[in-house]
Amino acid sequence: MMKLTLATLLIFSCATAWAADFYKGLAAAEAGDFATALTEWKPLAEQGDASVQYNLGLMYDNGEGVIEDDKEAVKWFRLAAEQGDAKAQSNLAFMHANGEGVIENNVYAHMWFNIAAANGSENAKGNKDILVKEMTTQDISKAQDLARECVKKNYKDC
């Protein structure tokens, strides 16, 4: 019984510590103190928190508290996207569409917009529709095939 209680306390204390770090980082970011946000969030992102990974992607994409680095933004967006974060999937699509941090590729942009839209992003659906106007029928078909494969692989290695 004592082991169960101790284990429960450890789980709750870890969750409480995580929440404190997350909200401290959020408060800092909202106040424009991105250096503190980075200090609080980076360990959480490295532990796999998708929402924090998405926020780090935004920081690197916009150069907030860090030197703007599109490749680093793609890294964090991809990690969150692989966990099903629709906002990260949509941002990753933008990176592909604009050639920021990756080689410009409308097929992969369409794939990620398609996946993000399926996961509830209204903006992704509209952006996918805009992108289609610049694509061939063959490219659209390839993007749709890639999206289906990516979903089957639970967004890993897409």
URZIBEL-V993823 format. One record per helix or strand. SS is the DSSP state (A for helix, B for strand). FROM is the first residue (numbers start at 1). TO is the last residue. Records with the same first field share a line. If there is no record, write none. Layout:
SS = FROM-TO  FROM-TO
This chain:
A = 2-30  34-46  50-62  70-81  86-98  106-118  122-132  137-152
